[in-house]
Amino acid sequence: MKSSLPSPAKRRHRPALIALVAVAACACLALAWWQWGRYESSTGTGQNLGYALQWPAFAVAVVYAYRRFVVMEADPDAEHRDRAEPTEIPEGVLPERPTRHDPSVAAILDAAPDDDLAEYNRYLAELDRHPTHD
């Protein structure tokens, strides 16, 4: 009797990609070692120390990127499933919308009409009625 559940995705090992990740990570660590040696030399600067600390982070980033690639390749629809339905925003997170009774809105609504603005709006309406080109 066979189960109706789908079989887990077969993992695909790519020796060339694994070798590339290993070489890249080792190269980053070698560059860190080299920069550390430069920092400890008589001509070393703080910049060499910065690079000596930065190269191991690049090695970690290479390994992390490969791991992320493998996980995403194993289940390509996982990200879409997680985002399939919109999430609801909890009550009280967003600020309240201003209403007519808020002092700032009331000040805008009660403001005296602006003659320059009204004239400009009439000018724009006239331009809209008579376009100069198609």
Long-range contacts (C-beta under 8 A, 24 or more apart in sequence): 9-74, 9-75, 11-70, 11-74, 12-73, 17-66, 18-66, 21-62, 21-63, 21-66, 24-59, 24-62, 25-59, 25-62, 25-63, 26-59, 28-55, 28-56, 28-58, 28-59, 28-62, 29-55, 29-56, 29-59, 31-55, 32-56, 32-59
